[in-house]
Amino acid sequence: MREIFGKIKEKKRIIFFVVPFFVFLFLGVNFAFAAEEIKAAVGVVSGTVGGAVAIILSWIAYLITALIGMMTTAFINLLIQVAQFSDIINVPTVVNGWIIIRDLCNMAFILILLLISFATILRVESYDVKKILPKLLIMAVLINFSRTIFGLMIDFSQVVMLTFVSSFKEGGGWFVNMFRIDVWGKVADVSLMKDAENWGADTWGVALAVISGVVAAIITLIVVAVMLAILVMRIVMLWIYTIFSPLVFLGFAFPPLQKYTGQIWEDFIKQLVVGPVLAFFIWLALTTASESSSALYGLSTTSSTNPICIGVGAFFCNDNLQKFIIVIGLLMGGLIVTQQMGSAAGSIAGKGLDWAKKTGMAPLKGAKEGTSALAGYGIDKLHQKTGVDLNLPRVWKGVQERRAERRSERYSEGMIKAGQVMKEGSSLHGMLAMTGSPGDAWDQITTLKGIRQRMKGGRYMAKEREKWGAPARELTELKAQRDGILSQSEFDKEKATRETRITSIDSELAAKNNELTKAMASGKSEDVEKIRVKISDLEAEKIAKTEQIGVMEKMVKDDEARDLDSRIATKKAEVEKNRPLMEKNIPMYNFEARAAENKAVSEKTSKVKDISDATELLGILEGAIKSKDKTMVKAIMKKMTKEGNDNEFLQPLVGNTGHHGLKQMMRELSDKNSKNYAGFGEQEAFALGSEIAETNKSTNHWAATSSYLMENGQWRETDDREHNEIRSIESGKMEPQAIVRNINRLGYGYHDKEGNFHIDAGGLILLRKLDNDGGIKNIKDRMDESAAQHVFNAITDESGNLKDKFKGQLSNELVQALQIRLGKVKGENFKLQYERVKNLA
């Protein structure tokens, strides 16, 4: 083949003479007729020698136009025949090929089952028998009906397509009329035209009019040929996809093949749609072109005695040109739609459009390039100076990009909503919502648990969880009641511990008093002050221990404690009994919806990634809350939390930067009566709060951590005891030096709406852990200055003494350590410092 083409290339000069010769013989009659027509037209106008040049050019153009017209007519006839072909799946080659692939897939089931068995033995999770086997059994049935299934889908596509094809299948002449093939090479009767010279009816006007027919002929040929090629390729691809249809269903059940068979399925659907789309655009073009051109331009197609022309070519008279433009425009629109669908048809359509554009736009290309630089410079300068952009294509591109972005956002939000409805909606609504998150839907309908849950519906499962989860809630309440009382044995044990400590304190006080006497005698004032602080702390601790014994004595309720212990044991057994029933009603996790949410939030975050000012971010957040842009709300809150600035939105919006403020913020996001309502559902808001609380661990904002727990597949808020217990355990994993060095003020407490700082229970527990010799030494040398300042102000009064409520909880040594740490930076307050230096700057 290469040798043949090589010889053709070498002998191209001969071809340029031979081909026109045979074309001349083949079209001799029409050529002679055209020559006489062209000559007569030119003679009417000029009668000069220059007319000979126009005649020669017009002859050549007419030959090319006539040849292309014949090819176009042949392609039109082929297009009509191919479009009517519908017996696709019964072709013998397709039937035989499908049988071979089907048998191979049936044999492959044995190998897949062996693979699953080995994977189960080796505990490979991705090949878990519970996940794959149900899908495999379903697909084993579908494989043997794959040709029928594909055939039904193809038949449905063909029914739609033939609905349009039936309107033009007898329309070969109709095509010729709409494409104006009969007037491409004709010249209007210029003798009937008034002021013919003013319309270009001279020597070169005639030549250019005929040559323009060549451009129209080429464009038409390309469009028709491309459509024919698409329809032929569509039939071939449908044959191939039908043959390999068993593999598609096998791939749905077997993970390693999903990537490839998924693409086959996607391309198959595209091929089904391509046919009806092209048939629709052909029908639309042929049935509306004549009426549209007449209505648009107000032209008459019956004016033969006084034609309306914009040139001497018949192609430019009456509504011929307008009709051609409308037909070609609609058909090229069909090709554009086909190109956007992708696959083999899309590739053919794309190349065809490129050829058509090059052919039709070539005369304008030079002019466009010549003016674009100058016009672009002026438009850009205007845009730079005034903000007004007259580059409409650029503006339109920006609008289209934004529309595409919003469309993507809406789809992501739809998938998130679908996941929510599948969890919380009724059975009918949940099933309908499966269309909005097809990946999650597939995971559910291919498992017995998922099918049962879909039949129940999210609301019914919630009622079941409420029913079977009641003992667990009662158990929590009983434990809380039990924590508030003591049995006699517990009291005796705790009392003995404290009395032992009190005895130890008495011994330490006696020793310290002796040390104080010696220090006073020696005159060492520093030692005297330290000993007095220690004595004060020991006396405060003794008082606190004594008071604790009195408080615990009032908590002793021995009979009630035994009763609660018995009831707690009974409830624990009931909870364990209900656990399997509860697990059946815990919604399956919607991976696809969660992934869509993460993607949407990530895209929003990328828009504000370069904004670091907390005030500006807060403004964006408030705007997002008002517009109920949930994705932007999530993006801003996550970004600010990750940067350690969650307090910058919690304080102004809800007036509390601790876990109570975080919980209030999330409740308000989902409360329609709140000023901060942003369209969230309760579970959606709690999930966001959980992420923020978890992120706060890495920024050491411990006061706003441990705010939510996942229980029975649903998020719930922690109570104060749970929050502080989890927070204490997590922060306790840190080394004392790391606690002192890394934890900032928000690790010890929170700010209220007025900005005042308060130590919370978790912060007090943390300070008590540091209230020892090692911790106090670290506080003096390493504590974060801002944390030291806020903690000191929160636990001491205006005189710098420990507040009464903290006596017995914290020592004066800790207060002194904070004073020593702040001595490096405290001095005068900022207001006094500024007043001292402002006039010197």
C-alpha positions in Angstrom: 0.0 0.0 0.0 2.8 2.4 0.9 4.5 1.7 -2.5 1.2 2.6 -4.3 0.8 5.8 -2.5 4.5 6.6 -3.1 4.1 6.1 -6.8 1.0 8.3 -6.8 3.0 11.0 -5.0 5.8 10.7 -7.5 3.4 11.0 -10.5 1.3 13.8 -9.1 1.9 16.0 -12.2 0.4 13.3 -14.4 -2.6 13.0 -12.1 -3.2 16.7 -12.3 -3.7 16.4 -16.1 -5.3 12.9 -16.3 -8.0 13.4 -13.7 -9.3 16.8 -15.1 -9.4 15.2 -18.6 -11.7 12.3 -17.5 -13.8 14.7 -15.5 -14.1 16.9 -18.6 -15.3 13.9 -20.7 -17.6 12.7 -18.0 -19.2 16.2 -17.5 -18.8 17.4 -21.1 -22.5 18.3 -21.6 -22.9 20.2 -18.4 -19.5 21.8 -18.9 -20.5 23.1 -22.3 -23.8 24.4 -20.9 -22.1 26.1 -18.1 -19.6 27.7 -20.4 -22.3 29.2 -22.6 -24.2 30.4 -19.5 -21.1 32.0 -17.9 -20.0 33.5 -21.2 -23.4 35.0 -21.9 -23.6 36.4 -18.4 -20.1 38.0 -18.7 -20.9 39.3 -22.2 -24.0 41.1 -21.0 -21.9 43.1 -18.7 -18.5 43.8 -20.2 -17.8 42.2 -23.6 -14.1 42.8 -22.9 -11.0 40.6 -23.3 -10.8 40.3 -19.6 -13.9 38.1 -19.8 -11.8 35.3 -21.1 -10.0 35.0 -17.8 -13.2 34.9 -15.9 -14.6 32.2 -18.2 -11.5 30.0 -17.6 -11.7 30.4 -13.9 -15.4 29.8 -13.9 -15.0 26.6 -16.0 -12.5 25.2 -13.5 -14.7 26.1 -10.6 -17.8 24.7 -12.3 -16.0 21.3 -12.9 -15.0 21.0 -9.3 -18.5 22.0 -8.1 -20.2 19.5 -10.4 -17.9 16.7 -9.3 -18.4 17.5 -5.6 -22.2 17.8 -6.2 -22.3 14.3 -7.6 -20.2 12.9 -4.7 -22.5 14.8 -2.2 -25.6 13.3 -3.9 -24.2 9.8 -3.6 -23.3 10.4 0.0 -26.8 11.6 0.8 -28.3 8.5 -0.7 -25.9 6.4 1.4 -26.7 8.4 4.5 -30.4 7.7 4.1 -29.8 4.0 3.7 -27.4 3.7 6.6 -29.7 5.7 8.9 -32.6 3.2 8.2 -30.5 0.1 9.1 -31.8 -1.3 12.4 -31.2 -5.1 12.5 -28.0 -4.7 14.4 -27.8 -7.5 16.9 -28.9 -10.3 14.6 -26.0 -10.0 12.2 -24.4 -13.6 12.1 -21.0 -12.2 13.0 -22.4 -10.5 16.1 -24.3 -13.6 17.2 -21.3 -15.9 16.8 -18.9 -13.5 18.4 -21.2 -13.0 21.4 -21.6 -16.7 22.0 -17.8 -17.1 22.1 -17.4 -14.2 24.6 -20.3 -15.4 26.7 -18.8 -18.9 27.0 -15.4 -17.5 28.0 -17.1 -15.4 30.7 -19.0 -18.3 32.1 -15.7 -20.2 32.3 -14.1 -17.3 34.0 -16.5 -17.6 36.9 -14.8 -20.7 38.0 -11.4 -18.9 38.1 -12.9 -15.9 39.9 -14.5 -18.2 42.5 -11.1 -19.8 43.1 -9.5 -16.4 43.5 -12.2 -15.3 46.0 -11.7 -18.5 48.0 -7.9 -18.0 48.2 -8.4 -14.3 49.0 -10.8 -15.2 51.8 -8.3 -17.6 53.3 -5.5 -15.0 53.1 -8.0 -12.3 54.4 -7.6 -9.9 51.5 -10.3 -7.4 52.2 -10.8 -6.2 48.6 -11.9 -9.7 47.6 -14.1 -10.3 50.6 -16.7 -13.0 49.7 -19.5 -11.0 51.3 -18.9 -8.1 49.0 -18.1 -9.8 45.7 -20.2 -13.0 45.8 -23.7 -11.3 45.7 -22.6 -9.2 42.7 -21.1 -12.2 41.0 -24.3 -14.3 41.3 -26.4 -11.4 39.9 -24.0 -10.9 37.0 -23.8 -14.6 36.2 -27.4 -14.4 35.3 -27.1 -11.1 33.4 -24.2 -12.3 31.3 -26.3 -14.9 29.6 -28.9 -12.3 28.8 -26.4 -9.6 27.9 -27.1 -9.7 24.1 -30.9 -9.3 24.8 -30.3 -6.5 27.3 -28.0 -4.6 24.8 -30.5 -5.4 22.0 -33.4 -3.8 23.9 -31.3 -0.7 24.6 -30.3 -0.5 20.9 -33.9 -1.0 19.8 -35.0 1.8 22.0 -32.4 4.1 20.5 -33.4 3.0 17.0 -37.1 3.6 17.6 -36.2 7.2 18.6 -33.8 7.6 15.7 -36.2 6.1 13.1 -38.9 8.5 14.2 -36.9 11.3 12.7 -35.4 9.2 9.8 -38.9 8.3 8.6 -39.5 12.0 7.9 -36.7 12.3 5.4 -35.9 8.8 4.2 -37.7 9.5 0.9 -36.1 13.0 0.7 -33.1 12.7 -1.7 -34.4 15.6 -3.7 -35.3 17.3 -0.5 -31.6 17.2 0.5 -30.6 18.6 -2.9 -33.0 21.5 -2.5 -32.1 22.4 1.0 -28.3 22.3 0.3 -29.0 24.3 -2.9 -26.9 21.9 -4.9 -28.7 22.9 -8.0 -27.6 26.5 -7.9 -24.0 26.1 -6.8 -22.6 26.7 -10.3 -25.3 28.7 -11.9 -25.3 32.4 -12.7 -28.3 34.6 -12.2 -30.0 36.2 -15.3 -28.2 39.5 -14.8 -30.3 41.1 -17.6 -33.2 41.1 -15.2 -31.2 42.9 -12.5 -31.2 46.7 -12.1 -27.8 48.3 -11.9 -26.0 45.0 -12.4 -22.6 46.7 -12.3 -23.3 47.9 -8.7 -23.9 44.3 -7.6 -20.5 43.1 -8.9 -21.9 41.8 -12.2 -18.6 42.3 -14.0 -15.9 39.9 -15.3 -14.4 39.1 -11.9 -17.8 39.3 -10.2 -19.0 36.4 -12.2 -15.8 34.4 -11.6 -16.0 35.0 -7.8 -19.7 34.1 -7.7 -19.0 30.7 -9.3 -15.9 30.1 -7.2 -17.9 30.7 -4.1 -20.0 27.7 -5.1 -16.9 25.6 -4.7 -16.6 26.7 -1.0 -20.2 25.8 -0.4 -19.8 22.5 -2.2 -16.8 21.5 -0.1 -18.4 22.5 3.2 -21.5 20.5 2.3 -19.5 17.5 1.2 -17.5 17.5 4.5 -20.6 17.8 6.7 -22.5 15.0 4.8 -19.5 12.7 4.7 -18.7 13.2 8.4 -22.3 12.4 9.3 -22.2 9.3 7.1 -19.0 8.2 8.7 -20.4 8.7 12.2 -23.5 6.6 11.4 -21.4 3.9 9.8 -18.9 3.9 12.7 -21.9 3.8 15.1 -23.2 0.6 13.6 -19.8 -1.0 13.7 -19.2 0.0 17.3 -22.6 -1.3 18.4 -21.7 -4.6 16.8 -18.5 -4.7 18.8 -20.0 -3.6 22.1 -22.8 -6.2 21.7 -20.2 -8.9 21.1 -18.3 -7.9 24.2 -21.4 -7.3 26.3 -20.9 -10.3 28.6 -17.5 -8.8 29.6 -19.3 -5.6 30.8 -21.5 -7.5 33.3 -18.5 -9.6 34.4 -16.5 -6.4 35.0 -19.3 -5.0 37.2 -18.8 -7.9 39.6 -15.0 -8.3 39.5 -13.0 -5.2 40.7 -9.9 -5.6 38.4 -12.0 -5.4 35.3 -14.3 -2.5 36.4 -12.0 0.2 35.0 -12.1 -1.3 31.4 -15.6 -2.6 31.3 -16.9 0.7 32.8 -15.4 2.5 29.8 -17.0 0.1 27.4 -20.4 0.7 29.0 -19.9 4.5 28.9 -18.9 4.4 25.2 -21.8 2.1 24.4 -24.3 4.6 25.9 -22.7 7.4 23.9 -23.2 5.4 20.7 -26.8 4.8 21.5 -27.4 8.6 21.9 -25.4 9.7 18.8 -27.8 8.2 16.3 -31.0 9.9 17.5 -29.1 13.2 18.0 -27.8 13.3 14.4 -31.2 12.2 13.0 -32.9 14.9 15.0 -30.6 17.6 13.7 -30.9 16.4 10.1 -34.7 16.4 10.4 -34.6 19.8 12.1 -32.4 21.3 9.4 -34.5 20.0 6.5 -37.9 20.9 7.9 -37.2 24.4 9.3 -34.6 25.9 6.9 -37.0 27.3 4.3 -39.4 28.9 6.8 -36.6 30.2 9.0 -34.7 31.9 6.2 -37.8 33.5 4.8 -39.0 34.7 8.2 -35.5 36.0 9.1 -34.8 37.9 6.0 -38.3 38.6 4.5 -37.2 37.1 1.1 -39.5 35.7 -1.5 -38.6 32.4 -3.3 -41.0 33.0 -6.2 -39.5 36.2 -7.6 -38.2 35.1 -11.0 -38.8 38.3 -12.9 -37.2 40.7 -10.4 -34.7 38.6 -8.4 -33.3 39.9 -5.1 -29.5 39.3 -5.3 -26.3 40.3 -3.6 -24.2 39.1 -6.5 -24.4 37.6 -9.9 -24.3 34.0 -8.7 -27.7 32.2 -8.4 -26.4 31.0 -5.0 -26.7 34.6 -3.8 -30.2 35.3 -5.2 -33.4 35.1 -3.2 -33.1 33.0 0.0 -30.6 30.4 -1.4 -27.6 31.6 0.7 -29.7 32.0 3.8 -31.3 28.6 3.5 -27.8 27.0 3.0 -26.4 28.8 6.0 -29.3 27.7 8.3 -29.1 24.0 7.1 -25.3 23.8 7.4 -25.4 25.7 10.8 -27.9 23.2 12.3 -26.0 20.2 11.0 -22.7 21.5 12.3 -24.5 22.1 15.6 -25.4 18.4 15.6 -21.7 17.6 15.0 -20.7 19.8 17.9 -23.1 18.0 20.2 -21.7 14.7 18.9 -18.1 15.9 19.4 -18.9 16.7 23.1 -20.1 13.2 23.7 -16.6 11.9 23.0 -15.9 8.3 21.8 -15.2 7.3 18.2 -18.2 9.3 16.9 -17.0 12.4 18.8 -13.5 12.1 17.3 -14.9 11.9 13.7 -17.2 14.9 14.4 -14.3 16.9 15.7 -12.1 16.3 12.7 -15.0 17.1 10.4 -15.7 20.4 12.1 -12.1 21.3 11.9 -12.1 20.7 8.1 -15.3 22.6 7.6 -14.1 25.5 9.6 -10.8 25.7 7.7 -12.6 25.6 4.4 -15.3 28.2 5.3 -13.1 30.5 7.3 -9.9 30.6 5.2 -10.8 33.8 3.4 -11.3 35.6 6.7 -8.3 34.2 8.5 -5.9 36.9 7.2 -8.2 39.8 8.0 -8.7 38.4 11.5 -5.0 38.1 12.2 -4.4 41.5 10.8 -6.8 43.3 13.1 -6.7 41.2 16.2 -3.4 42.5 17.6 -4.4 46.2 17.3 -7.9 45.7 18.5 -6.8 43.5 21.4 -4.3 46.1 22.6 -6.9 48.8 22.7 -9.5 46.6 24.4 -7.0 45.5 27.0 -6.0 49.1 27.7 -9.6 50.1 28.1 -10.2 47.1 30.5 -7.1 48.1 32.4 -8.1 51.8 32.9 -11.9 51.5 33.3 -12.6 47.9 34.3 -14.9 47.6 31.2 -14.0 44.6 29.0 -15.2 44.8 25.4 -13.5 41.5 24.5 -16.9 39.7 24.4 -15.5 36.2 23.6 -13.3 36.5 26.7 -16.2 37.7 28.8 -18.4 34.9 27.4 -15.7 32.3 28.2 -15.5 33.6 31.8 -19.3 33.3 32.0 -19.2 29.7 30.6 -16.4 28.7 33.0 -18.5 30.1 35.9 -21.6 28.2 34.7 -19.6 25.0 34.4 -18.3 25.6 37.9 -21.7 26.2 39.3 -23.1 23.2 37.5 -20.4 21.0 39.1 -21.1 22.5 42.5 -24.8 21.8 42.1 -24.1 18.2 41.1 -21.8 17.7 44.1 -24.4 19.3 46.4 -27.0 17.0 44.9 -24.9 13.9 45.6 -24.4 15.1 49.2 -28.2 15.7 49.5 -28.8 12.2 48.0 -26.6 10.6 50.6 -28.5 12.5 53.3 -31.9 11.4 52.0 -30.7 7.8 51.7 -29.8 7.9 55.4 -32.8 9.9 56.7 -35.6 9.9 54.2 -38.6 7.6 53.7 -38.3 4.4 51.8 -39.7 5.9 48.6 -37.7 9.1 48.8 -34.5 7.1 49.7 -35.0 4.9 46.6 -35.5 7.9 44.3 -32.5 9.6 45.8 -30.3 6.6 44.7 -30.3 8.2 41.3 -28.5 11.2 42.8 -25.6 9.1 44.1 -25.3 6.1 41.7 -22.0 4.8 43.2 -23.5 4.6 46.7 -26.7 3.1 45.3 -24.7 0.3 43.6 -23.0 -0.5 46.8 -26.3 -0.8 48.6 -28.4 -2.7 46.0 -25.7 -5.4 45.7 -25.7 -6.3 49.4 -28.5 -7.9 51.4 -28.2 -5.3 54.2 -28.4 -2.4 51.7 -31.5 -3.9 50.0 -33.2 -4.4 53.4 -32.4 -0.8 54.5 -33.7 0.6 51.2 -36.9 -1.2 51.7 -37.2 0.1 55.3 -36.2 3.7 54.6 -34.1 6.0 56.7 -36.9 7.3 58.8 -38.1 3.8 59.8 -34.5 2.9 60.7 -34.3 6.0 62.8 -37.4 4.9 64.7 -35.9 1.5 65.2 -32.6 3.0 66.5 -34.6 5.1 68.9 -36.4 1.9 70.1 -33.4 -0.4 70.4 -31.1 2.4 71.6 -33.3 3.4 74.5 -31.5 1.0 77.0 -28.1 2.6 76.0 -29.4 6.0 76.8 -30.9 4.9 80.1 -27.6 3.3 80.9 -25.8 6.6 80.4 -28.2 8.3 82.7 -27.8 5.6 85.4 -24.0 6.0 85.2 -24.4 9.8 85.6 -26.6 9.2 88.7 -24.1 6.7 90.0 -21.2 9.2 89.6 -23.0 11.6 91.9 -23.2 9.3 94.9 -20.9 7.0 96.9 -21.3 3.7 98.6 -20.0 3.3 102.1 -17.0 1.2 101.0 -16.1 3.8 98.4 -16.4 6.6 100.9 -14.3 4.8 103.5 -11.5 4.2 100.9 -11.5 7.8 99.7 -11.7 9.1 103.3 -8.7 7.0 104.3 -6.7 8.3 101.3 -7.3 12.0 102.3 -6.8 11.4 106.0 -3.4 9.9 105.2 -2.6 12.9 103.1 -3.7 15.3 106.0 -1.4 13.5 108.4 1.4 13.8 105.9 0.6 17.6 105.5 0.8 18.0 109.3 4.3 16.5 109.3 5.4 18.7 106.4 4.0 21.8 108.1 5.9 21.0 111.3 9.1 20.6 109.3 8.5 23.8 107.3 7.8 25.8 110.5 11.2 24.7 111.8 12.8 25.7 108.5 11.1 29.1 108.7 12.4 29.7 112.2 16.0 29.0 111.1 15.6 31.1 107.9 14.4 34.0 109.9 17.3 33.7 112.3 19.8 33.6 109.4 18.2 36.7 107.8 17.8 35.1 104.3 14.6 36.9 103.1 14.4 34.9 99.9 14.3 31.6 101.7 11.8 33.0 104.2 9.4 34.0 101.4 9.7 30.6 99.6 9.0 28.7 102.9 6.0 30.9 103.7 4.5 30.3 100.2 5.0 26.5 100.7 3.4 26.7 104.2 0.4 28.6 102.7 0.0 26.0 100.0 0.1 23.1 102.5 -2.4 24.8 104.8 -4.7 25.5 101.8 -4.4 21.8 100.7 -5.2 20.6 104.2 -8.3 22.7 104.3 -9.3 21.5 100.9 -8.8 17.8 101.9 -10.9 18.3 105.0 -13.6 20.0 103.0 -13.6 17.2 100.5 -14.2 14.6 103.2 -17.2 16.6 104.4 -18.6 16.8 100.8 -18.1 13.1 100.2 -19.8 12.3 103.5 -22.9 13.9 102.2 -22.7 11.9 99.0 -22.9 8.5 100.8 -26.1 6.7 99.8 -25.2 3.1 100.3 -28.6 1.6 99.5 -29.1 3.8 96.4 -25.6 3.0 95.2 -26.3 -0.8 95.4 -29.6 -0.3 93.7 -28.0 1.6 90.9 -25.2 -0.9 90.5 -27.8 -3.6 90.1 -29.8 -1.6 87.5 -26.6 -0.7 85.6 -25.7 -4.4 85.3 -29.2 -5.2 84.0 -29.1 -2.4 81.5 -25.7 -3.5 80.2 -27.1 -6.9 79.5 -30.1 -5.4 77.7 -27.8 -3.1 75.6 -25.7 -6.1 74.6 -28.9 -8.0 73.6 -30.1 -5.1 71.5 -26.8 -4.5 69.8 -27.4 -6.8 66.7 -30.8 -5.2 66.2 -29.3 -1.8 66.4 -26.5 -2.6 63.9 -29.1 -3.7 61.4 -30.5 -0.2 61.4 -27.3 1.7 61.3 -27.2 3.4 57.8 -24.5 2.2 55.4 -21.7 4.7 54.8 -22.2 6.7 51.6 -18.6 6.9 50.3 -19.5 8.6 47.0 -21.5 11.4 48.7 -18.6 11.9 51.2 -16.1 12.1 48.4 -18.2 14.6 46.5 -18.4 16.7 49.6 -14.7 16.7 50.1 -14.1 17.6 46.5 -16.5 20.5 46.6 -15.0 21.8 49.8 -11.5 21.4 48.4 -12.4 23.5 45.3 -13.9 26.2 47.5 -10.8 26.2 49.7 -8.6 26.7 46.7 -10.4 30.0 46.0 -9.4 31.4 49.4 -6.1 29.6 49.9 -4.1 32.9 49.5 -6.3 34.8 52.0 -4.8 34.6 55.5 -6.3 37.6 57.3 -8.8 36.2 59.8 -11.0 39.4 59.6 -11.4 39.0 55.8 -12.1 35.3 56.1 -14.7 36.1 58.7 -16.4 38.5 56.3 -16.5 35.8 53.6 -17.9 33.3 56.1 -20.7 35.7 57.2 -21.6 36.2 53.6 -21.6 32.5 52.9 -23.9 31.9 55.9 -26.4 34.6 54.7 -26.4 33.1 51.2 -26.6 29.6 52.6 -23.5 28.5 50.6 -22.9 25.4 52.7 -19.8 24.4 50.8 -18.1 27.8 51.3 -19.1 27.7 55.0 -17.4 24.4 55.4 -14.3 25.5 53.5 -13.8 28.8 55.5 -14.4 27.1 58.9 -12.0 24.3 58.1 -9.4 26.6 56.8 -9.6 29.0 59.8 -9.5 26.1 62.2 -6.5 24.5 60.5 -4.7 27.8 60.8 -5.5 28.1 64.5 -8.2 30.8 64.0 -11.4 29.0 64.9 -11.8 31.4 67.8 -11.9 34.2 65.3 -15.3 33.1 64.1 -16.6 31.4 67.3 -16.2 34.5 69.4 -18.0 37.1 67.2 -20.7 34.7 66.0 -21.7 32.8 69.2 -19.6 34.5 71.9 -17.8 31.4 73.2 -14.5 29.9 71.8 -14.8 26.6 73.8 -16.6 23.4 73.1 -19.9 24.9 74.2 -19.4 27.7 71.6 -18.5 25.2 68.9 -21.7 23.1 69.7 -23.8 26.2 69.7 -22.4 27.3 66.3 -23.2 24.0 64.7 -26.7 24.0 66.2 -27.3 27.4 64.8 -26.1 26.4 61.3 -29.0 23.9 61.2 -31.6 25.9 63.1 -34.0 27.8 60.8 -34.8 30.3 63.5 -31.2 31.2 64.1 -29.4 34.2 62.7 -26.6 31.9 61.7 -28.8 29.4 59.8 -27.0 28.2 56.7 -29.2 25.5 55.4 -27.4 22.6 57.1 -29.1 19.5 58.4 -28.4 18.6 62.0 -26.2 15.6 61.2 -24.4 17.5 58.4 -23.6 20.3 60.9 -22.5 17.9 63.7 -20.2 16.2 61.2 -18.6 19.5 60.4 -18.3 20.3 64.1 -16.6 16.9 64.7 -14.0 17.7 62.0 -13.3 21.1 63.6 -13.0 19.6 67.0 -10.5 17.0 65.7 -8.4 19.6 63.9 -8.2 21.6 67.1 -6.1 18.9 68.7 -3.3 19.6 66.2 -3.5 23.3 67.0 -3.7 22.7 70.8 -7.1 24.5 71.1 -8.1 21.8 73.6 -11.1 23.8 74.9 -12.9 23.2 71.6 -12.0 19.5 71.1 -13.9 16.3 72.0 -17.3 17.9 71.2 -18.9 15.0 69.3 -19.2 11.3 69.3 -20.4 8.8 66.7 -23.0 6.6 68.3 -25.1 4.0 66.4 -24.2 5.6 63.0 -25.2 9.1 64.1 -23.3 12.1 65.5 -24.2 13.4 69.0 -22.8 16.1 71.2 -20.7 15.1 74.2 -21.7 16.2 77.6 -19.3 18.2 79.9 -18.0 15.0 81.6 -17.4 13.2 78.3 -15.7 16.3 76.8 -13.3 16.7 79.7 -12.6 13.0 80.1 -11.7 12.6 76.4 -9.8 15.9 76.4 -7.8 14.9 79.6 -6.9 11.5 78.1 -5.8 13.0 74.8 -3.8 15.9 76.2 -2.3 13.5 78.8 -0.5 11.7 76.0 1.7 14.7 75.7 5.0 15.1 77.6 4.8 17.8 80.3 7.4 20.0 78.5 5.4 19.8 75.3 2.2 20.7 77.1 3.8 23.8 78.6 5.6 24.8 75.4 3.0 24.1 72.8 -0.5 24.6 74.3 -1.7 28.2 74.0 -4.4 29.9 75.9 -7.2 28.1 74.1 -5.9 24.9 75.5 -6.8 26.1 79.0 -10.1 27.8 78.5 -12.2 30.1 76.3 -13.2 33.7 75.5 -16.7 35.0 76.0 -18.5 37.5 73.7 -16.8 40.4 75.5 -13.4 38.8 75.0 -12.9 37.9 78.7 -10.9 34.7 79.2 -12.1 31.9 81.5 -10.5 28.7 82.7 -12.8 25.7 82.0 -12.8 22.3 83.8 -10.5 20.7 81.3 -8.0 23.6 81.6 -8.1 23.4 85.4 -7.4 19.6 85.2 -4.5 20.4 82.9 -3.1 23.1 85.3 -3.3 20.6 88.2 -1.2 18.2 86.2 1.4 20.9 85.9 1.2 21.9 89.6 4.3 20.0 90.8 8.0 20.7 91.0 8.7 19.6 87.4 5.7 21.3 85.9 6.4 24.6 87.8 10.0 24.6 86.5 8.7 24.2 82.9 6.2 27.0 83.4 8.9 29.4 84.5 11.1 28.7 81.5 9.0 27.5 78.6 5.3 28.4 78.9 3.7 30.2 76.0 3.6 33.9 77.0 0.1 34.5 75.8 -1.1 31.4 77.6 0.7 32.4 80.8 -0.8 35.9 80.7 -4.4 34.7 80.2 -4.2 31.9 82.7 -2.6 34.3 85.3 -5.4 36.9 84.8 -8.1 34.2 85.0 -7.0 32.6 88.3 -5.9 35.6 90.2 -7.6 38.8 91.5 -6.5 42.4 90.9 -3.9 42.1 93.7 -2.3 39.0 92.0 -3.6 36.6 94.7 -5.2 33.3 93.9 -9.0 33.6 93.6 -11.0 31.9 96.3 -12.6 29.4 93.9 -9.1 28.1 92.9 -7.7 27.8 96.4 -7.1 24.2 97.3 -7.2 23.4 93.5 -4.0 25.3 92.5 -1.0 26.3 94.5 0.6 29.7 95.1 3.8 28.2 93.7 2.1 27.9 90.3 0.9 31.5 90.6 4.5 32.6 91.4 5.8 30.5 88.4 3.4 32.4 86.1 4.6 35.7 87.6 8.2 34.8 87.0 7.4 33.8 83.4 5.5 37.0 82.8 8.2 39.1 84.6 10.1 39.1 81.3 7.3 40.7 79.4 4.8 42.1 81.9 6.1 45.3 83.4 3.8 48.1 82.6 0.7 47.3 80.6 0.6 48.2 77.0 -1.5 51.4 77.5 1.1 52.9 79.9 4.0 51.8 77.7 2.5 53.4 74.6 1.7 56.7 76.4 5.4 56.8 77.5 6.8 56.3 74.0 4.3 57.7 71.5 5.7 61.2 71.4 9.2 59.9 70.8 8.5 58.1 67.5 
